[in-house]
């Protein structure tokens, strides 16, 4: 969408740059929202051997879902912006007045 808008010479450079910057920031920040947990199972005891089911897992936190929702909202907002820039609303032609001055 960015390239198409640039080829059409439409849209504002700052909006496109901020969209890319915020998207990269949100995707980068996702790496820091997971926490290490041990798998929850009622049959977990003290492991004698290092089986895969005894390994620690990465689990999403609430911040992960908040960032993902923010990313979706950002993408929807930019899509709406780009559609309104590429396809502007038609300007109504004024109806001439028949009053004599």
N, CA, C and O atoms as a GROMACS GRO file, in nm:
protein
  404
    1UNK      N    1   0.083  -0.119   0.000
    1UNK     CA    2   0.000   0.000   0.000
    1UNK      C    3   0.088   0.125   0.000
    1UNK      O    4   0.056   0.224  -0.066
    2UNK      N    5   0.198   0.120   0.075
    2UNK     CA    6   0.288   0.236   0.079
    2UNK      C    7   0.345   0.264  -0.060
    2UNK      O    8   0.349   0.379  -0.104
    3UNK      N    9   0.388   0.161  -0.127
    3UNK     CA   10   0.447   0.179  -0.259
    3UNK      C   11   0.344   0.229  -0.359
    3UNK      O   12   0.374   0.315  -0.442
    4UNK      N   13   0.223   0.177  -0.352
    4UNK     CA   14   0.118   0.222  -0.443
    4UNK      C   15   0.086   0.369  -0.420
    4UNK      O   16   0.066   0.445  -0.515
    5UNK      N   17   0.079   0.408  -0.292
    5UNK     CA   18   0.053   0.549  -0.262
    5UNK      C   19   0.168   0.638  -0.309
    5UNK      O   20   0.144   0.748  -0.358
    6UNK      N   21   0.290   0.591  -0.296
    6UNK     CA   22   0.404   0.669  -0.342
    6UNK      C   23   0.405   0.680  -0.494
    6UNK      O   24   0.436   0.786  -0.548
    7UNK      N   25   0.370   0.571  -0.563
    7UNK     CA   26   0.363   0.575  -0.709
    7UNK      C   27   0.254   0.670  -0.758
    7UNK      O   28   0.270   0.737  -0.860
    8UNK      N   29   0.144   0.677  -0.686
    8UNK     CA   30   0.034   0.767  -0.722
    8UNK      C   31   0.060   0.910  -0.675
    8UNK      O   32  -0.018   1.000  -0.706
    9UNK      N   33   0.167   0.931  -0.599
    9UNK     CA   34   0.203   1.062  -0.543
    9UNK      C   35   0.090   1.117  -0.455
    9UNK      O   36   0.050   1.233  -0.466
   10UNK      N   37   0.040   1.029  -0.370
   10UNK     CA   38  -0.068   1.068  -0.278
   10UNK      C   39  -0.028   1.030  -0.137
   10UNK      O   40   0.061   0.947  -0.116
   11UNK      N   41  -0.094   1.089  -0.041
   11UNK     CA   42  -0.065   1.061   0.098
   11UNK      C   43   0.048   1.149   0.149
   11UNK      O   44   0.121   1.212   0.071
   12UNK      N   45   0.062   1.153   0.278
   12UNK     CA   46   0.164   1.236   0.342
   12UNK      C   47   0.280   1.148   0.384
   12UNK      O   48   0.261   1.038   0.435
   13UNK      N   49   0.402   1.197   0.362
   13UNK     CA   50   0.522   1.120   0.394
   13UNK      C   51   0.530   1.088   0.543
   13UNK      O   52   0.569   0.977   0.581
   14UNK      N   53   0.493   1.183   0.628
   14UNK     CA   54   0.504   1.163   0.774
   14UNK      C   55   0.409   1.053   0.821
   14UNK      O   56   0.445   0.975   0.910
   15UNK      N   57   0.290   1.045   0.765
   15UNK     CA   58   0.194   0.941   0.804
   15UNK      C   59   0.248   0.804   0.766
   15UNK      O   60   0.241   0.710   0.846
   16UNK      N   61   0.301   0.792   0.646
   16UNK     CA   62   0.358   0.664   0.603
   16UNK      C   63   0.477   0.624   0.688
   16UNK      O   64   0.491   0.508   0.727
   17UNK      N   65   0.564   0.721   0.717
   17UNK     CA   66   0.682   0.693   0.799
   17UNK      C   67   0.643   0.652   0.941
   17UNK      O   68   0.699   0.558   0.997
   18UNK      N   69   0.547   0.723   0.998
   18UNK     CA   70   0.501   0.688   1.134
   18UNK      C   71   0.434   0.552   1.137
   18UNK      O   72   0.448   0.478   1.235
   19UNK      N   73   0.362   0.517   1.032
   19UNK     CA   74   0.297   0.387   1.026
   19UNK      C   75   0.402   0.275   1.027
   19UNK      O   76   0.389   0.178   1.102
   20UNK      N   77   0.505   0.290   0.946
   20UNK     CA   78   0.611   0.189   0.942
   20UNK      C   79   0.685   0.184   1.076
   20UNK      O   80   0.713   0.076   1.128
   21UNK      N   81   0.717   0.301   1.131
   21UNK     CA   82   0.790   0.307   1.257
   21UNK      C   83   0.712   0.243   1.371
   21UNK      O   84   0.767   0.164   1.448
   22UNK      N   85   0.584   0.275   1.383
   22UNK     CA   86   0.502   0.216   1.490
   22UNK      C   87   0.480   0.067   1.470
   22UNK      O   88   0.479  -0.009   1.567
   23UNK      N   89   0.464   0.023   1.346
   23UNK     CA   90   0.446  -0.119   1.320
   23UNK      C   91   0.569  -0.198   1.360
   23UNK      O   92   0.558  -0.304   1.423
   24UNK      N   93   0.686  -0.149   1.323
   24UNK     CA   94   0.810  -0.218   1.359
   24UNK      C   95   0.829  -0.217   1.510
   24UNK      O   96   0.870  -0.317   1.568
   25UNK      N   97   0.798  -0.104   1.574
   25UNK     CA   98   0.811  -0.097   1.720
   25UNK      C   99   0.719  -0.197   1.790
   25UNK      O  100   0.761  -0.264   1.884
   26UNK      N  101   0.594  -0.206   1.745
   26UNK     CA  102   0.501  -0.300   1.807
   26UNK      C  103   0.543  -0.445   1.785
   26UNK      O  104   0.532  -0.527   1.876
   27UNK      N  105   0.590  -0.477   1.666
   27UNK     CA  106   0.636  -0.613   1.640
   27UNK      C  107   0.762  -0.645   1.721
   27UNK      O  108   0.777  -0.757   1.769
   28UNK      N  109   0.851  -0.549   1.735
   28UNK     CA  110   0.972  -0.570   1.813
   28UNK      C  111   0.939  -0.587   1.961
   28UNK      O  112   1.002  -0.667   2.031
   29UNK      N  113   0.842  -0.511   2.009
   29UNK     CA  114   0.808  -0.518   2.152
   29UNK      C  115   0.737  -0.648   2.189
   29UNK      O  116   0.732  -0.684   2.306
   30UNK      N  117   0.684  -0.720   2.090
   30UNK     CA  118   0.620  -0.849   2.119
   30UNK      C  119   0.720  -0.949   2.178
   30UNK      O  120   0.682  -1.036   2.256
   31UNK      N  121   0.846  -0.936   2.140
   31UNK     CA  122   0.947  -1.031   2.189
   31UNK      C  123   0.963  -1.026   2.341
   31UNK      O  124   1.005  -1.124   2.402
   32UNK      N  125   0.930  -0.914   2.400
   32UNK     CA  126   0.954  -0.896   2.543
   32UNK      C  127   0.830  -0.918   2.629
   32UNK      O  128   0.832  -0.890   2.749
   33UNK      N  129   0.722  -0.966   2.570
   33UNK     CA  130   0.600  -0.983   2.648
   33UNK      C  131   0.573  -1.126   2.689
   33UNK      O  132   0.479  -1.151   2.765
   34UNK      N  133   0.652  -1.220   2.642
   34UNK     CA  134   0.631  -1.360   2.678
   34UNK      C  135   0.704  -1.390   2.808
   34UNK      O  136   0.807  -1.329   2.838
   35UNK      N  137   0.652  -1.484   2.885
   35UNK     CA  138   0.718  -1.523   3.009
   35UNK      C  139   0.742  -1.674   3.007
   35UNK      O  140   0.668  -1.749   2.944
   36UNK      N  141   0.846  -1.716   3.076
   36UNK     CA  142   0.883  -1.856   3.080
   36UNK      C  143   0.805  -1.924   3.192
   36UNK      O  144   0.807  -1.878   3.306
   37UNK      N  145   0.736  -2.034   3.160
   37UNK     CA  146   0.658  -2.107   3.259
   37UNK      C  147   0.688  -2.256   3.242
   37UNK      O  148   0.734  -2.302   3.138
   38UNK      N  149   0.660  -2.328   3.348
   38UNK     CA  150   0.670  -2.473   3.340
   38UNK      C  151   0.533  -2.527   3.302
   38UNK      O  152   0.432  -2.474   3.347
   39UNK      N  153   0.527  -2.631   3.219
   39UNK     CA  154   0.396  -2.681   3.179
   39UNK      C  155   0.315  -2.728   3.299
   39UNK      O  156   0.366  -2.795   3.388
   40UNK      N  157   0.189  -2.692   3.298
   40UNK     CA  158   0.101  -2.729   3.408
   40UNK      C  159   0.038  -2.864   3.379
   40UNK      O  160  -0.034  -2.880   3.281
   41UNK      N  161   0.065  -2.959   3.464
   41UNK     CA  162   0.008  -3.092   3.450
   41UNK      C  163   0.000  -3.153   3.589
   41UNK      O  164   0.094  -3.139   3.668
   42UNK      N  165  -0.110  -3.220   3.621
   42UNK     CA  166  -0.121  -3.279   3.755
   42UNK      C  167  -0.023  -3.393   3.778
   42UNK      O  168   0.001  -3.432   3.893
   43UNK      N  169   0.034  -3.448   3.672
   43UNK     CA  170   0.124  -3.562   3.687
   43UNK      C  171   0.271  -3.521   3.682
   43UNK      O  172   0.358  -3.607   3.669
   44UNK      N  173   0.299  -3.391   3.693
   44UNK     CA  174   0.438  -3.346   3.687
   44UNK      C  175   0.501  -3.366   3.824
   44UNK      O  176   0.454  -3.311   3.924
   45UNK      N  177   0.605  -3.442   3.826
   45UNK     CA  178   0.681  -3.462   3.949
   45UNK      C  179   0.822  -3.413   3.927
   45UNK      O  180   0.845  -3.327   3.842
   46UNK      N  181   0.915  -3.464   4.001
   46UNK     CA  182   1.054  -3.428   3.981
   46UNK      C  183   1.107  -3.506   3.861
   46UNK      O  184   1.109  -3.629   3.863
   47UNK      N  185   1.150  -3.436   3.756
   47UNK     CA  186   1.196  -3.508   3.638
   47UNK      C  187   1.332  -3.574   3.661
   47UNK      O  188   1.425  -3.510   3.710
   48UNK      N  189   1.342  -3.701   3.625
   48UNK     CA  190   1.469  -3.772   3.634
   48UNK      C  191   1.545  -3.753   3.503
   48UNK      O  192   1.665  -3.725   3.503
   49UNK      N  193   1.475  -3.768   3.393
   49UNK     CA  194   1.536  -3.748   3.262
   49UNK      C  195   1.482  -3.620   3.202
   49UNK      O  196   1.374  -3.574   3.240
   50UNK      N  197   1.556  -3.562   3.111
   50UNK     CA  198   1.517  -3.435   3.050
   50UNK      C  199   1.433  -3.460   2.925
   50UNK      O  200   1.482  -3.448   2.812
   51UNK      N  201   1.306  -3.495   2.944
   51UNK     CA  202   1.214  -3.518   2.833
   51UNK      C  203   1.158  -3.385   2.785
   51UNK      O  204   1.156  -3.287   2.861
   52UNK      N  205   1.111  -3.379   2.661
   52UNK     CA  206   1.057  -3.252   2.609
   52UNK      C  207   0.938  -3.199   2.688
   52UNK      O  208   0.918  -3.078   2.695
   53UNK      N  209   0.859  -3.286   2.747
   53UNK     CA  210   0.743  -3.236   2.822
   53UNK      C  211   0.783  -3.170   2.953
   53UNK      O  212   0.701  -3.103   3.016
   54UNK      N  213   0.909  -3.186   2.995
   54UNK     CA  214   0.956  -3.121   3.117
   54UNK      C  215   1.025  -2.988   3.089
   54UNK      O  216   1.064  -2.919   3.182
   55UNK      N  217   1.039  -2.952   2.964
   55UNK     CA  218   1.107  -2.827   2.929
   55UNK      C  219   1.017  -2.708   2.963
   55UNK      O  220   0.895  -2.720   2.974
   56UNK      N  221   1.081  -2.593   2.980
   56UNK     CA  222   1.006  -2.471   3.007
   56UNK      C  223   0.943  -2.421   2.878
   56UNK      O  224   0.998  -2.438   2.770
   57UNK      N  225   0.826  -2.359   2.890
   57UNK     CA  226   0.753  -2.308   2.776
   57UNK      C  227   0.748  -2.157   2.782
   57UNK      O  228   0.769  -2.096   2.886
   58UNK      N  229   0.721  -2.097   2.666
   58UNK     CA  230   0.699  -1.953   2.660
   58UNK      C  231   0.548  -1.930   2.650
   58UNK      O  232   0.480  -1.988   2.565
   59UNK      N  233   0.498  -1.848   2.738
   59UNK     CA  234   0.354  -1.823   2.742
   59UNK      C  235   0.326  -1.676   2.722
   59UNK      O  236   0.397  -1.590   2.775
   60UNK      N  237   0.221  -1.647   2.646
   60UNK     CA  238   0.182  -1.508   2.621
   60UNK      C  239   0.122  -1.446   2.746
   60UNK      O  240   0.051  -1.513   2.821
   61UNK      N  241   0.151  -1.321   2.768
   61UNK     CA  242   0.092  -1.247   2.880
   61UNK      C  243  -0.018  -1.156   2.826
   61UNK      O  244  -0.045  -1.153   2.706
   62UNK      N  245  -0.080  -1.083   2.915
   62UNK     CA  246  -0.185  -0.989   2.874
   62UNK      C  247  -0.128  -0.880   2.786
   62UNK      O  248  -0.195  -0.831   2.695
   63UNK      N  249  -0.004  -0.840   2.813
   63UNK     CA  250   0.060  -0.736   2.731
   63UNK      C  251   0.074  -0.781   2.586
   63UNK      O  252   0.068  -0.698   2.495
   64UNK      N  253   0.094  -0.910   2.564
   64UNK     CA  254   0.104  -0.962   2.428
   64UNK      C  255  -0.025  -0.936   2.352
   64UNK      O  256  -0.021  -0.890   2.237
   65UNK      N  257  -0.136  -0.963   2.414
   65UNK     CA  258  -0.265  -0.944   2.347
   65UNK      C  259  -0.298  -0.796   2.329
   65UNK      O  260  -0.361  -0.758   2.230
   66UNK      N  261  -0.255  -0.713   2.422
   66UNK     CA  262  -0.277  -0.568   2.408
   66UNK      C  263  -0.197  -0.514   2.290
   66UNK      O  264  -0.248  -0.433   2.213
   67UNK      N  265  -0.073  -0.560   2.277
   67UNK     CA  266   0.010  -0.514   2.165
   67UNK      C  267  -0.045  -0.565   2.033
   67UNK      O  268  -0.045  -0.492   1.934
   68UNK      N  269  -0.091  -0.689   2.030
   68UNK     CA  270  -0.150  -0.742   1.907
   68UNK      C  271  -0.276  -0.666   1.868
   68UNK      O  272  -0.298  -0.640   1.749
   69UNK      N  273  -0.359  -0.631   1.965
   69UNK     CA  274  -0.479  -0.550   1.936
   69UNK      C  275  -0.441  -0.412   1.886
   69UNK      O  276  -0.504  -0.359   1.795
   70UNK      N  277  -0.337  -0.352   1.946
   70UNK     CA  278  -0.291  -0.221   1.900
   70UNK      C  279  -0.239  -0.230   1.757
   70UNK      O  280  -0.260  -0.139   1.677
   71UNK      N  281  -0.172  -0.339   1.725
   71UNK     CA  282  -0.122  -0.357   1.588
   71UNK      C  283  -0.238  -0.369   1.489
   71UNK      O  284  -0.233  -0.310   1.381
   72UNK      N  285  -0.341  -0.443   1.525
   72UNK     CA  286  -0.458  -0.458   1.437
   72UNK      C  287  -0.527  -0.323   1.418
   72UNK      O  288  -0.565  -0.288   1.307
   73UNK      N  289  -0.543  -0.247   1.525
   73UNK     CA  290  -0.608  -0.116   1.516
   73UNK      C  291  -0.524  -0.022   1.430
   73UNK      O  292  -0.579   0.053   1.350
   74UNK      N  293  -0.392  -0.026   1.446
   74UNK     CA  294  -0.304   0.058   1.365
   74UNK      C  295  -0.315   0.023   1.218
   74UNK      O  296  -0.320   0.112   1.133
   75UNK      N  297  -0.318  -0.106   1.186
   75UNK     CA  298  -0.330  -0.147   1.046
   75UNK      C  299  -0.465  -0.107   0.987
   75UNK      O  300  -0.472  -0.064   0.872
   76UNK      N  301  -0.572  -0.121   1.065
   76UNK     CA  302  -0.704  -0.079   1.016
   76UNK      C  303  -0.710   0.071   0.994
   76UNK      O  304  -0.767   0.118   0.896
   77UNK      N  305  -0.651   0.147   1.086
   77UNK     CA  306  -0.652   0.293   1.072
   77UNK      C  307  -0.573   0.335   0.949
   77UNK      O  308  -0.616   0.425   0.876
   78UNK      N  309  -0.458   0.272   0.925
   78UNK     CA  310  -0.381   0.309   0.806
   78UNK      C  311  -0.453   0.267   0.679
   78UNK      O  312  -0.450   0.339   0.579
   79UNK      N  313  -0.518   0.152   0.680
   79UNK     CA  314  -0.593   0.108   0.563
   79UNK      C  315  -0.706   0.206   0.532
   79UNK      O  316  -0.730   0.240   0.416
   80UNK      N  317  -0.776   0.250   0.636
   80UNK     CA  318  -0.883   0.348   0.618
   80UNK      C  319  -0.826   0.480   0.565
   80UNK      O  320  -0.884   0.541   0.476
   81UNK      N  321  -0.713   0.523   0.621
   81UNK     CA  322  -0.648   0.647   0.574
   81UNK      C  323  -0.609   0.635   0.427
   81UNK      O  324  -0.635   0.726   0.348
   82UNK      N  325  -0.547   0.524   0.391
   82UNK     CA  326  -0.501   0.510   0.254
   82UNK      C  327  -0.617   0.501   0.156
   82UNK      O  328  -0.608   0.552   0.044
   83UNK      N  329  -0.727   0.438   0.195
   83UNK     CA  330  -0.843   0.433   0.107
   83UNK      C  331  -0.905   0.570   0.087
   83UNK      O  332  -0.948   0.604  -0.023
   84UNK      N  333  -0.910   0.651   0.193
   84UNK     CA  334  -0.967   0.785   0.179
   84UNK      C  335  -0.874   0.877   0.099
   84UNK      O  336  -0.921   0.970   0.033
   85UNK      N  337  -0.744   0.852   0.104
   85UNK     CA  338  -0.651   0.933   0.024
   85UNK      C  339  -0.655   0.891  -0.122
   85UNK      O  340  -0.654   0.975  -0.212
   86UNK      N  341  -0.660   0.761  -0.146
   86UNK     CA  342  -0.658   0.713  -0.285
   86UNK      C  343  -0.791   0.734  -0.355
   86UNK      O  344  -0.794   0.761  -0.476
   87UNK      N  345  -0.901   0.724  -0.282
   87UNK     CA  346  -1.034   0.741  -0.341
   87UNK      C  347  -1.109   0.850  -0.265
   87UNK      O  348  -1.195   0.819  -0.182
   88UNK      N  349  -1.079   0.976  -0.291
   88UNK     CA  350  -1.147   1.084  -0.218
   88UNK      C  351  -1.294   1.091  -0.256
   88UNK      O  352  -1.334   1.045  -0.363
   89UNK      N  353  -1.373   1.148  -0.166
   89UNK     CA  354  -1.517   1.160  -0.194
   89UNK      C  355  -1.538   1.264  -0.304
   89UNK      O  356  -1.463   1.360  -0.317
   90UNK      N  357  -1.643   1.242  -0.382
   90UNK     CA  358  -1.673   1.334  -0.491
   90UNK      C  359  -1.726   1.465  -0.435
   90UNK      O  360  -1.806   1.467  -0.341
   91UNK      N  361  -1.680   1.572  -0.493
   91UNK     CA  362  -1.727   1.704  -0.452
   91UNK      C  363  -1.857   1.733  -0.527
   91UNK      O  364  -1.864   1.721  -0.649
   92UNK      N  365  -1.957   1.771  -0.452
   92UNK     CA  366  -2.085   1.804  -0.514
   92UNK      C  367  -2.075   1.941  -0.581
   92UNK      O  368  -2.021   2.036  -0.524
   93UNK      N  369  -2.126   1.948  -0.700
   93UNK     CA  370  -2.128   2.078  -0.769
   93UNK      C  371  -2.243   2.160  -0.712
   93UNK      O  372  -2.353   2.109  -0.694
   94UNK      N  373  -2.216   2.285  -0.685
   94UNK     CA  374  -2.323   2.367  -0.626
   94UNK      C  375  -2.436   2.390  -0.727
   94UNK      O  376  -2.413   2.413  -0.845
   95UNK      N  377  -2.556   2.384  -0.676
   95UNK     CA  378  -2.675   2.407  -0.759
   95UNK      C  379  -2.692   2.558  -0.771
   95UNK      O  380  -2.696   2.628  -0.670
   96UNK      N  381  -2.703   2.607  -0.893
   96UNK     CA  382  -2.717   2.752  -0.907
   96UNK      C  383  -2.848   2.803  -0.848
   96UNK      O  384  -2.952   2.738  -0.856
   97UNK      N  385  -2.839   2.917  -0.791
   97UNK     CA  386  -2.957   2.979  -0.730
   97UNK      C  387  -3.034   3.055  -0.838
   97UNK      O  388  -2.975   3.116  -0.927
   98UNK      N  389  -3.166   3.053  -0.828
   98UNK     CA  390  -3.248   3.122  -0.926
   98UNK      C  391  -3.299   3.255  -0.875
   98UNK      O  392  -3.388   3.316  -0.935
   99UNK      N  393  -3.243   3.298  -0.766
   99UNK     CA  394  -3.287   3.429  -0.715
   99UNK      C  395  -3.215   3.539  -0.792
   99UNK      O  396  -3.097   3.526  -0.826
  100UNK      N  397  -3.287   3.647  -0.817
  100UNK     CA  398  -3.229   3.760  -0.890
  100UNK      C  399  -3.173   3.856  -0.791
  100UNK      O  400  -3.234   3.885  -0.688
  101UNK      N  401  -3.056   3.906  -0.822
  101UNK     CA  402  -2.996   4.005  -0.732
  101UNK      C  403  -2.986   4.137  -0.798
  101UNK      O  404  -2.938   4.232  -0.737
   0.00000   0.00000   0.00000
